[in-house]
Amino acid sequence: MAIQLVLSGREHFTIGSKTATLGAGDVLIWNTTRPMSFAVVERLKKISVMMPLSRLRSWLPNSWQSLESTLPHESEPARLLASFINSVSPGFFSGALQNGEALTEAMMGMLISSIGMDESRSESSPLRAAQLLRVKHHIDTHLDDPELSPGGIATANRISVRYLHRLFEREGTTVLQYVIRERLARCRRELSNPTMARRTITDIAFSWGFQSSTHFSRRFKEAYGASPYDFRREACSTVPTDRRPS
């Protein structure tokens, strides 16, 4: 894949059936596996950055092919990418830097975060869907960590906290509400499991990241209409027992 920042002049691009004319400050992102052509309209000065597709696939395994966009110079994503590209030493683009691998990864994160910030993209964007899925997977595998926080989640997924909140806004919830909901669901599952009967309610709650039994009990009752104790007693009393024919 490639990122192009126009420094001055104008250029006309054709990628598949899509066309675009770029001017100073505009950014073009395209999938290099697709045919493209271009024509210089005005004397041009630009920076083109080629990114390894293998890296992109690791970030967005299900939607990397749809990562194409034209970002106008006045948009926040274009300004963010332009600032990053202009601030990096030319040695990075020539492959001369020893830390080039780290900078490549940083730029990939910057690219995906910038595209996600583009308000003009559809709410059903495959990119957003892939990012949200990636974030939820991270959360679901770290629910037992009491230190799980929006800042840590954003850092682990190489996005900003602001964009993290935006992803969940489109779901009609917040990232913290999602974390609590999933933790409660895990606790509910274990409280209804007779094999967990020897574990205390507090132990179960703490094992899923809650740090206060009072807070857990209040949240559980709000979600399920019964206290953890009453829910467990009712759930376990209705579990059918195995009967063997006499």
TORKOL-4160 file (C-alpha; in steps of 0.2 Angstrom, whole numbers, padded with zeros to 4 digits, m for minus):
246
<pt num="1" X="0000" Y="0000" Z="0000"/>
<pt num="2" X="0005" Y="0018" Z="m0002"/>
<pt num="3" X="0003" Y="0035" Z="0005"/>
<pt num="4" X="0006" Y="0051" Z="m0005"/>
<pt num="5" X="0007" Y="0068" Z="0002"/>
<pt num="6" X="0007" Y="0082" Z="m0011"/>
<pt num="7" X="0018" Y="0096" Z="m0006"/>
<pt num="8" X="0015" Y="0108" Z="m0021"/>
<pt num="9" X="0007" Y="0107" Z="m0038"/>
<pt num="10" X="m0007" Y="0096" Z="m0044"/>
<pt num="11" X="m0009" Y="0078" Z="m0049"/>
<pt num="12" X="m0024" Y="0068" Z="m0057"/>
<pt num="13" X="m0026" Y="0050" Z="m0051"/>
<pt num="14" X="m0036" Y="0036" Z="m0057"/>
<pt num="15" X="m0038" Y="0020" Z="m0047"/>
<pt num="16" X="m0050" Y="0007" Z="m0054"/>
<pt num="17" X="m0066" Y="0017" Z="m0058"/>
<pt num="18" X="m0062" Y="0031" Z="m0045"/>
<pt num="19" X="m0053" Y="0047" Z="m0050"/>
<pt num="20" X="m0046" Y="0061" Z="m0039"/>
<pt num="21" X="m0036" Y="0077" Z="m0042"/>
<pt num="22" X="m0024" Y="0081" Z="m0028"/>
<pt num="23" X="m0017" Y="0098" Z="m0023"/>
<pt num="24" X="m0005" Y="0104" Z="m0010"/>
<pt num="25" X="m0008" Y="0096" Z="0007"/>
<pt num="26" X="m0019" Y="0083" Z="0001"/>
<pt num="27" X="m0016" Y="0065" Z="0005"/>
<pt num="28" X="m0020" Y="0049" Z="m0005"/>
<pt num="29" X="m0020" Y="0032" Z="0002"/>
<pt num="30" X="m0022" Y="0017" Z="m0010"/>
<pt num="31" X="m0020" Y="m0002" Z="m0011"/>
<pt num="32" X="m0005" Y="m0005" Z="m0023"/>
<pt num="33" X="m0012" Y="m0022" Z="m0028"/>
<pt num="34" X="m0025" Y="m0012" Z="m0039"/>
<pt num="35" X="m0021" Y="m0004" Z="m0056"/>
<pt num="36" X="m0019" Y="0015" Z="m0055"/>
<pt num="37" X="m0013" Y="0029" Z="m0067"/>
<pt num="38" X="m0009" Y="0047" Z="m0064"/>
<pt num="39" X="m0005" Y="0063" Z="m0074"/>
<pt num="40" X="0004" Y="0078" Z="m0067"/>
<pt num="41" X="m0008" Y="0094" Z="m0070"/>
<pt num="42" X="0004" Y="0106" Z="m0062"/>
<pt num="43" X="0023" Y="0105" Z="m0058"/>
<pt num="44" X="0023" Y="0093" Z="m0044"/>
<pt num="45" X="0032" Y="0090" Z="m0028"/>
<pt num="46" X="0027" Y="0076" Z="m0017"/>
<pt num="47" X="0032" Y="0062" Z="m0004"/>
<pt num="48" X="0026" Y="0044" Z="m0008"/>
<pt num="49" X="0028" Y="0031" Z="0006"/>
<pt num="50" X="0026" Y="0013" Z="0002"/>
<pt num="51" X="0021" Y="0002" Z="0016"/>
<pt num="52" X="0022" Y="m0017" Z="0017"/>
<pt num="53" X="0006" Y="m0025" Z="0014"/>
<pt num="54" X="0011" Y="m0039" Z="0027"/>
<pt num="55" X="0010" Y="m0026" Z="0040"/>
<pt num="56" X="m0007" Y="m0019" Z="0035"/>
<pt num="57" X="m0014" Y="m0037" Z="0034"/>
<pt num="58" X="m0008" Y="m0040" Z="0052"/>
<pt num="59" X="m0017" Y="m0024" Z="0058"/>
<pt num="60" X="m0033" Y="m0026" Z="0048"/>
<pt num="61" X="m0034" Y="m0045" Z="0042"/>
<pt num="62" X="m0052" Y="m0043" Z="0036"/>
<pt num="63" X="m0053" Y="m0026" Z="0029"/>
<pt num="64" X="m0035" Y="m0021" Z="0022"/>
<pt num="65" X="m0041" Y="m0022" Z="0004"/>
<pt num="66" X="m0054" Y="m0008" Z="0007"/>
<pt num="67" X="m0041" Y="0004" Z="0015"/>
<pt num="68" X="m0042" Y="0018" Z="0001"/>
<pt num="69" X="m0045" Y="0036" Z="0004"/>
<pt num="70" X="m0042" Y="0054" Z="m0002"/>
<pt num="71" X="m0040" Y="0066" Z="0012"/>
<pt num="72" X="m0042" Y="0084" Z="0008"/>
<pt num="73" X="m0028" Y="0096" Z="0015"/>
<pt num="74" X="m0041" Y="0105" Z="0027"/>
<pt num="75" X="m0046" Y="0088" Z="0035"/>
<pt num="76" X="m0039" Y="0083" Z="0052"/>
<pt num="77" X="m0033" Y="0066" Z="0046"/>
<pt num="78" X="m0023" Y="0074" Z="0032"/>
<pt num="79" X="m0015" Y="0087" Z="0043"/>
<pt num="80" X="m0011" Y="0073" Z="0056"/>
<pt num="81" X="m0003" Y="0062" Z="0042"/>
<pt num="82" X="0006" Y="0077" Z="0034"/>
<pt num="83" X="0013" Y="0082" Z="0050"/>
<pt num="84" X="0020" Y="0065" Z="0054"/>
<pt num="85" X="0027" Y="0062" Z="0037"/>
<pt num="86" X="0036" Y="0079" Z="0037"/>
<pt num="87" X="0043" Y="0077" Z="0054"/>
<pt num="88" X="0051" Y="0060" Z="0050"/>
<pt num="89" X="0069" Y="0060" Z="0044"/>
<pt num="90" X="0072" Y="0057" Z="0025"/>
<pt num="91" X="0083" Y="0043" Z="0031"/>
<pt num="92" X="0068" Y="0033" Z="0035"/>
<pt num="93" X="0061" Y="0034" Z="0018"/>
<pt num="94" X="0077" Y="0029" Z="0010"/>
<pt num="95" X="0078" Y="0014" Z="0022"/>
<pt num="96" X="0095" Y="0020" Z="0030"/>
<pt num="97" X="0088" Y="0022" Z="0048"/>
<pt num="98" X="0092" Y="0008" Z="0060"/>
<pt num="99" X="0075" Y="0010" Z="0069"/>
<pt num="100" X="0066" Y="0010" Z="0052"/>
<pt num="101" X="0055" Y="m0005" Z="0057"/>
<pt num="102" X="0049" Y="0004" Z="0073"/>
<pt num="103" X="0045" Y="0019" Z="0063"/>
<pt num="104" X="0036" Y="0009" Z="0050"/>
<pt num="105" X="0025" Y="0002" Z="0063"/>
<pt num="106" X="0022" Y="0019" Z="0071"/>
<pt num="107" X="0017" Y="0026" Z="0054"/>
<pt num="108" X="0005" Y="0011" Z="0051"/>
<pt num="109" X="m0004" Y="0015" Z="0068"/>
<pt num="110" X="m0004" Y="0034" Z="0063"/>
<pt num="111" X="m0012" Y="0029" Z="0046"/>
<pt num="112" X="m0026" Y="0018" Z="0053"/>
<pt num="113" X="m0030" Y="0031" Z="0067"/>
<pt num="114" X="m0030" Y="0045" Z="0055"/>
<pt num="115" X="m0042" Y="0036" Z="0043"/>
<pt num="116" X="m0053" Y="0032" Z="0058"/>
<pt num="117" X="m0054" Y="0050" Z="0062"/>
<pt num="118" X="m0062" Y="0054" Z="0045"/>
<pt num="119" X="m0080" Y="0059" Z="0049"/>
<pt num="120" X="m0084" Y="0058" Z="0030"/>
<pt num="121" X="m0082" Y="0039" Z="0030"/>
<pt num="122" X="m0098" Y="0028" Z="0032"/>
<pt num="123" X="m0103" Y="0022" Z="0049"/>
<pt num="124" X="m0103" Y="0005" Z="0042"/>
<pt num="125" X="m0085" Y="0007" Z="0036"/>
<pt num="126" X="m0076" Y="m0010" Z="0036"/>
<pt num="127" X="m0061" Y="m0001" Z="0044"/>
<pt num="128" X="m0071" Y="0005" Z="0059"/>
<pt num="129" X="m0079" Y="m0012" Z="0060"/>
<pt num="130" X="m0062" Y="m0021" Z="0060"/>
<pt num="131" X="m0055" Y="m0009" Z="0073"/>
<pt num="132" X="m0070" Y="m0011" Z="0084"/>
<pt num="133" X="m0068" Y="m0030" Z="0083"/>
<pt num="134" X="m0050" Y="m0029" Z="0087"/>
<pt num="135" X="m0053" Y="m0018" Z="0102"/>
<pt num="136" X="m0067" Y="m0029" Z="0109"/>
<pt num="137" X="m0056" Y="m0044" Z="0107"/>
<pt num="138" X="m0042" Y="m0035" Z="0117"/>
<pt num="139" X="m0055" Y="m0031" Z="0130"/>
<pt num="140" X="m0062" Y="m0048" Z="0131"/>
<pt num="141" X="m0045" Y="m0056" Z="0134"/>
<pt num="142" X="m0040" Y="m0044" Z="0147"/>
<pt num="143" X="m0056" Y="m0043" Z="0158"/>
<pt num="144" X="m0048" Y="m0051" Z="0172"/>
<pt num="145" X="m0035" Y="m0036" Z="0173"/>
<pt num="146" X="m0041" Y="m0024" Z="0186"/>
<pt num="147" X="m0030" Y="m0010" Z="0178"/>
<pt num="148" X="m0039" Y="m0012" Z="0162"/>
<pt num="149" X="m0043" Y="0006" Z="0157"/>
<pt num="150" X="m0047" Y="0017" Z="0141"/>
<pt num="151" X="m0030" Y="0023" Z="0140"/>
<pt num="152" X="m0022" Y="0006" Z="0141"/>
<pt num="153" X="m0034" Y="m0001" Z="0128"/>
<pt num="154" X="m0031" Y="0013" Z="0116"/>
<pt num="155" X="m0012" Y="0011" Z="0118"/>
<pt num="156" X="m0013" Y="m0007" Z="0115"/>
<pt num="157" X="m0023" Y="m0005" Z="0099"/>
<pt num="158" X="m0013" Y="0010" Z="0093"/>
<pt num="159" X="m0027" Y="0022" Z="0093"/>
<pt num="160" X="m0031" Y="0038" Z="0102"/>
<pt num="161" X="m0042" Y="0038" Z="0118"/>
<pt num="162" X="m0053" Y="0050" Z="0108"/>
<pt num="163" X="m0055" Y="0038" Z="0094"/>
<pt num="164" X="m0058" Y="0024" Z="0106"/>
<pt num="165" X="m0073" Y="0033" Z="0113"/>
<pt num="166" X="m0079" Y="0037" Z="0096"/>
<pt num="167" X="m0079" Y="0019" Z="0091"/>
<pt num="168" X="m0091" Y="0014" Z="0106"/>
<pt num="169" X="m0102" Y="0030" Z="0104"/>
<pt num="170" X="m0107" Y="0022" Z="0087"/>
<pt num="171" X="m0112" Y="0007" Z="0097"/>
<pt num="172" X="m0123" Y="0017" Z="0109"/>
<pt num="173" X="m0112" Y="0014" Z="0124"/>
<pt num="174" X="m0095" Y="0019" Z="0131"/>
<pt num="175" X="m0080" Y="0008" Z="0132"/>
<pt num="176" X="m0081" Y="0007" Z="0152"/>
<pt num="177" X="m0099" Y="0002" Z="0150"/>
<pt num="178" X="m0094" Y="m0012" Z="0138"/>
<pt num="179" X="m0080" Y="m0018" Z="0150"/>
<pt num="180" X="m0092" Y="m0018" Z="0165"/>
<pt num="181" X="m0106" Y="m0027" Z="0155"/>
<pt num="182" X="m0094" Y="m0041" Z="0149"/>
<pt num="183" X="m0087" Y="m0043" Z="0166"/>
<pt num="184" X="m0104" Y="m0045" Z="0173"/>
<pt num="185" X="m0109" Y="m0058" Z="0160"/>
<pt num="186" X="m0093" Y="m0068" Z="0165"/>
<pt num="187" X="m0098" Y="m0067" Z="0183"/>
<pt num="188" X="m0116" Y="m0072" Z="0180"/>
<pt num="189" X="m0110" Y="m0087" Z="0170"/>
<pt num="190" X="m0100" Y="m0093" Z="0184"/>
<pt num="191" X="m0113" Y="m0089" Z="0198"/>
<pt num="192" X="m0125" Y="m0100" Z="0188"/>
<pt num="193" X="m0112" Y="m0114" Z="0187"/>
<pt num="194" X="m0114" Y="m0128" Z="0201"/>
<pt num="195" X="m0096" Y="m0133" Z="0199"/>
<pt num="196" X="m0091" Y="m0115" Z="0205"/>
<pt num="197" X="m0102" Y="m0117" Z="0221"/>
<pt num="198" X="m0086" Y="m0118" Z="0232"/>
<pt num="199" X="m0080" Y="m0101" Z="0226"/>
<pt num="200" X="m0086" Y="m0086" Z="0235"/>
<pt num="201" X="m0095" Y="m0072" Z="0226"/>
<pt num="202" X="m0082" Y="m0060" Z="0230"/>
<pt num="203" X="m0068" Y="m0071" Z="0223"/>
<pt num="204" X="m0078" Y="m0073" Z="0207"/>
<pt num="205" X="m0081" Y="m0054" Z="0205"/>
<pt num="206" X="m0062" Y="m0050" Z="0209"/>
<pt num="207" X="m0056" Y="m0064" Z="0197"/>
<pt num="208" X="m0065" Y="m0054" Z="0183"/>
<pt num="209" X="m0058" Y="m0037" Z="0187"/>
<pt num="210" X="m0070" Y="m0030" Z="0200"/>
<pt num="211" X="m0061" Y="m0022" Z="0214"/>
<pt num="212" X="m0075" Y="m0019" Z="0226"/>
<pt num="213" X="m0088" Y="m0032" Z="0231"/>
<pt num="214" X="m0101" Y="m0018" Z="0235"/>
<pt num="215" X="m0099" Y="m0010" Z="0218"/>
<pt num="216" X="m0100" Y="m0027" Z="0210"/>
<pt num="217" X="m0116" Y="m0031" Z="0219"/>
<pt num="218" X="m0124" Y="m0015" Z="0215"/>
<pt num="219" X="m0119" Y="m0016" Z="0196"/>
<pt num="220" X="m0125" Y="m0034" Z="0196"/>
<pt num="221" X="m0142" Y="m0030" Z="0203"/>
<pt num="222" X="m0144" Y="m0016" Z="0191"/>
<pt num="223" X="m0141" Y="m0027" Z="0176"/>
<pt num="224" X="m0150" Y="m0043" Z="0181"/>
<pt num="225" X="m0163" Y="m0037" Z="0194"/>
<pt num="226" X="m0157" Y="m0048" Z="0208"/>
<pt num="227" X="m0142" Y="m0048" Z="0220"/>
<pt num="228" X="m0128" Y="m0060" Z="0216"/>
<pt num="229" X="m0132" Y="m0070" Z="0231"/>
<pt num="230" X="m0151" Y="m0072" Z="0226"/>
<pt num="231" X="m0146" Y="m0075" Z="0208"/>
<pt num="232" X="m0134" Y="m0089" Z="0212"/>
<pt num="233" X="m0147" Y="m0097" Z="0224"/>
<pt num="234" X="m0161" Y="m0097" Z="0211"/>
<pt num="235" X="m0150" Y="m0102" Z="0197"/>
<pt num="236" X="m0142" Y="m0117" Z="0206"/>
<pt num="237" X="m0159" Y="m0123" Z="0213"/>
<pt num="238" X="m0166" Y="m0124" Z="0196"/>
<pt num="239" X="m0152" Y="m0135" Z="0189"/>
<pt num="240" X="m0159" Y="m0152" Z="0184"/>
<pt num="241" X="m0151" Y="m0167" Z="0193"/>
<pt num="242" X="m0146" Y="m0182" Z="0183"/>
<pt num="243" X="m0158" Y="m0197" Z="0186"/>
<pt num="244" X="m0154" Y="m0215" Z="0182"/>
<pt num="245" X="m0168" Y="m0227" Z="0178"/>
<pt num="246" X="m0172" Y="m0238" Z="0193"/>
